[in-house]
Amino acid sequence: MCLPVYYEQVMDCPGLYDTSKSHEDVATMIVQAVAFTHPGPHAILFVLSAISRYTEEEHRVFERVKALFDDDATKYIIVVFTHGDDLTREDQTLEDLLKEAPDRLKELLKECNYRYVLFDNNARNKQPQVELLLQKVQKLVQENGGPYKCPKYQPVGEGLEKEIQRRVKKIEEQRPERKRLASELESTLKEAENRLKHMLEDFEGIEEGKRDMKELQAAQNEVASRKRRKEAIEKEKEREYNEEMEKMRYDVALKPQESYVKNFLKESVTSLINFLRGKNE
């Protein structure tokens, strides 16, 4: 199983790399995963059982991850071994088990730079395990200079941004007063800044005390006030953008029947299907 991780959110993708699925099914799930983790997942969790032998099917899944994304995907993969409690009962360690692991599993771990964690399924307090995993995710992101961005799926992200911009613009159009105020602040702020600049230049060229300091202070306060109001509007717009982005992520992942989600998926899936068909011919 592969699970793209975005901050502390996890996108479950059951069957995403099932080779029996059609191009349409695979493409749709990829689009949903990529959109949900936009601008890119911080890690990809490759889940294996510590008590089961590494199978040919699991190896094909790993190879398909690389084929569907690119070679850089392995830089973001963390292998999560489950059933650590069973190893404890058998008085075994994961390291001892991996010494006897098949060569393909050893090669997989090498490609992923030996990033792996062991989860105890029956632990009463799972928080320490989660924190260890998140520490590895944070370290991984720092080492790679940011989240994973696959060039193949850039159009999905661009389509998502386009939809968000459309929705934010619609919200903005419904608030003409705020739009007018923002425009007015933009122009008057420039005027106030220019006026203050000239006043300061004049102040430097005359004897100290001749200029009324109150006038100069008032001009400085005006500029500061307009800047604060402009920043407040920009922060509100940014908040609305983030809210719409978050809603879009979850709608794409959980509400594929929504009309606007259907349109987004249809456009993105069509281009992905063409790519997948080309790779498998």
C-alpha positions in Angstrom: 0.0 0.0 0.0 1.2 3.5 -0.8 0.1 6.5 1.2 1.0 10.1 0.1 1.6 12.3 3.2 0.8 16.0 3.2 2.0 17.6 6.5 0.1 15.6 9.1 -2.6 14.5 6.7 -2.6 11.1 4.9 -4.2 10.3 1.6 -5.1 6.6 1.5 -4.8 5.2 -1.9 -6.0 1.6 -1.8 -5.5 -0.2 -5.1 -3.8 2.8 -6.6 -1.0 0.6 -8.0 -3.1 -2.4 -8.7 -2.0 -3.7 -12.1 -5.4 -5.2 -12.8 -7.1 -1.8 -12.7 -7.9 0.1 -15.9 -6.0 3.2 -17.1 -9.1 5.3 -16.2 -9.2 4.0 -12.6 -5.4 4.4 -12.1 -5.4 7.9 -13.6 -8.4 9.0 -11.5 -6.8 7.9 -8.3 -3.5 9.5 -9.2 -5.2 12.8 -9.9 -7.1 12.6 -6.6 -3.9 11.9 -4.7 -1.8 14.6 -6.5 -4.6 17.2 -6.1 -5.1 16.3 -2.4 -1.4 16.7 -1.6 -0.9 19.8 -3.8 1.7 21.3 -4.2 3.2 17.9 -3.5 3.4 15.2 -0.8 6.0 15.5 1.8 6.5 11.7 1.8 5.2 8.5 0.3 4.7 5.7 2.8 5.3 2.2 1.4 3.6 -0.2 3.9 4.8 -3.7 4.4 4.2 -6.4 7.0 7.2 -7.3 9.1 6.0 -10.8 9.6 5.2 -11.6 6.0 7.6 -12.5 3.3 8.3 -9.7 0.7 6.3 -10.9 -2.3 6.7 -10.5 -6.1 3.4 -8.5 -6.1 4.7 -6.1 -3.6 7.9 -5.6 -5.6 5.8 -4.9 -8.7 4.0 -2.3 -6.7 7.3 -0.6 -5.8 8.5 -0.7 -9.4 5.2 0.8 -10.6 5.5 3.6 -8.1 8.7 4.6 -9.9 7.2 4.1 -13.3 4.1 6.2 -12.5 6.1 9.0 -11.0 9.8 9.3 -11.6 13.2 8.2 -10.1 13.0 11.0 -7.6 10.1 9.3 -5.9 12.4 7.0 -4.0 13.9 10.1 -2.3 10.5 10.6 -0.6 9.6 7.0 0.2 9.6 5.8 3.8 9.0 2.1 4.3 6.6 1.4 7.2 6.8 -2.1 8.6 3.7 -3.2 10.6 3.2 -5.9 13.2 6.2 -4.9 15.3 4.3 -6.5 18.3 4.5 -9.9 16.7 8.3 -9.6 16.3 8.5 -8.7 20.0 6.6 -11.8 21.0 8.9 -13.9 18.9 11.9 -12.1 20.5 13.1 -10.8 17.2 14.3 -7.4 16.0 13.5 -5.9 12.6 17.2 -5.5 11.9 17.7 -9.3 12.5 14.8 -10.0 10.2 16.2 -7.7 7.4 19.5 -9.5 7.4 17.6 -12.5 6.1 15.4 -10.5 3.8 15.2 -11.2 0.0 17.7 -9.3 -2.1 14.9 -7.4 -3.7 13.7 -6.0 -0.4 17.3 -5.1 0.5 17.7 -3.3 -2.8 14.4 -1.5 -2.2 15.6 -0.2 1.2 18.9 0.8 -0.3 17.1 2.9 -3.0 15.1 4.6 -0.2 18.3 5.3 1.7 17.3 2.9 4.4 14.4 5.1 5.6 12.0 2.8 7.5 10.1 2.6 10.7 8.4 -0.2 12.6 4.9 0.2 14.0 3.5 -1.8 16.8 -0.1 -2.5 15.8 -1.4 -3.1 19.3 0.5 -0.3 21.2 -1.7 1.4 23.7 0.0 4.7 23.1 0.8 5.1 19.4 1.8 8.7 19.6 5.6 8.1 20.0 5.5 6.0 16.8 3.6 8.7 14.9 6.1 11.4 16.2 9.1 9.3 15.1 7.5 8.9 11.6 6.8 12.7 11.4 10.4 13.4 12.4 11.6 11.3 9.5 9.2 13.1 7.2 10.4 16.5 8.3 14.1 15.5 7.9 13.3 14.0 4.5 11.7 17.3 3.3 14.6 19.3 4.6 17.1 17.1 2.8 15.2 17.3 -0.4 14.5 21.1 -0.2 10.7 20.8 -0.1 7.9 18.4 -1.0 7.9 16.0 -3.9 6.9 17.5 -7.2 6.6 15.2 -10.2 6.8 17.1 -13.6 4.5 14.5 -15.1 1.6 15.7 -13.0 2.3 19.5 -13.1 -0.9 20.0 -15.2 -2.9 18.6 -12.3 -1.5 21.2 -10.0 -2.0 23.9 -12.5 -5.6 22.8 -13.1 -6.2 22.9 -9.3 -4.7 26.4 -9.0 -6.8 27.6 -11.9 -10.0 26.3 -10.3 -9.0 27.9 -6.9 -8.3 31.2 -8.6 -11.7 31.1 -10.3 -13.5 30.5 -7.0 -11.5 33.2 -5.2 -12.2 35.6 -8.0 -15.9 34.8 -7.6 -15.8 35.5 -3.9 -14.0 38.8 -4.7 -16.7 39.8 -7.2 -19.3 39.3 -4.5 -17.5 41.9 -2.3 -17.3 45.0 -4.5 -16.8 47.2 -1.4 -13.6 45.4 -0.4 -12.4 45.4 -4.0 -13.0 49.2 -4.2 -11.3 49.8 -0.8 -8.3 47.7 -1.8 -7.9 49.6 -5.1 -8.3 52.9 -3.3 -5.8 52.0 -0.7 -3.3 51.0 -3.3 -3.4 54.3 -5.1 -3.6 56.5 -2.0 -0.8 54.6 -0.3 1.5 55.5 -3.2 0.4 59.1 -3.0 1.0 59.2 0.8 4.4 57.6 0.4 5.5 60.1 -2.3 4.2 63.0 -0.1 6.2 61.7 2.9 9.3 61.2 0.7 9.2 64.9 -0.4 8.5 66.1 3.1 11.6 64.2 4.4 13.7 65.6 1.5 12.5 69.1 2.3 13.1 68.6 6.0 16.8 67.8 5.4 17.3 71.0 3.5 16.0 73.5 6.1 17.0 74.6 9.5 15.9 72.2 12.3 12.7 73.4 13.9 11.3 75.4 11.1 9.1 72.5 9.9 6.1 71.5 12.0 7.1 68.1 13.3 3.4 67.3 13.9 2.8 67.5 10.1 5.6 65.1 9.4 4.5 62.7 12.1 0.9 62.8 10.7 2.2 61.9 7.3 4.2 59.0 8.7 1.2 57.7 10.6 -1.0 58.0 7.5 1.4 55.8 5.5 1.7 53.3 8.4 -2.1 53.1 8.8 -2.8 52.6 5.1 -0.1 49.9 5.0 -1.8 48.1 7.9 -5.2 48.2 6.3 -3.8 47.0 3.0 -2.0 44.1 4.8 -5.2 43.2 6.6 -7.1 42.9 3.3 -4.3 40.8 1.8 -4.3 38.5 4.8 -8.0 38.0 4.5 -7.7 37.2 0.8 -4.9 34.7 1.6 -7.0 33.1 4.3 -9.9 32.7 1.8 -7.5 31.3 -0.8 -6.2 28.7 1.7 -9.7 27.8 2.8 -10.8 27.2 -0.8 -7.7 25.2 -1.5 -8.3 23.0 1.5 -11.9 22.5 0.5 -10.9 21.7 -3.0 -8.4 19.1 -1.9 -11.0 17.3 0.2 -13.7 17.5 -2.4 -11.4 16.0 -5.0 -10.5 13.2 -2.7 -13.9 12.6 -1.0 -16.6 14.1 -3.2 -15.8 13.0 -6.8 -19.5 13.3 -7.7 -19.6 17.1 -7.2 -20.1 18.8 -10.6 -17.1 21.0 -10.5 -14.9 18.1 -9.2 -16.2 15.9 -12.1 -15.1 18.6 -14.6 -11.7 18.9 -13.0 -11.2 15.1 -12.9 -12.3 14.7 -16.5 -9.8 17.2 -17.9 -6.9 16.0 -15.7 -7.6 12.2 -16.2 -7.8 12.5 -20.0 -4.2 13.8 -20.2 -3.0 11.2 -17.7 -4.6 8.3 -19.6 -2.7 9.3 -22.8 0.5 9.3 -20.8 -0.1 5.9 -19.1 -1.1 4.3 -22.4 2.1 5.5 -24.0 4.2 4.2 -21.1 2.6 0.7 -21.3 2.7 0.2 -25.0 
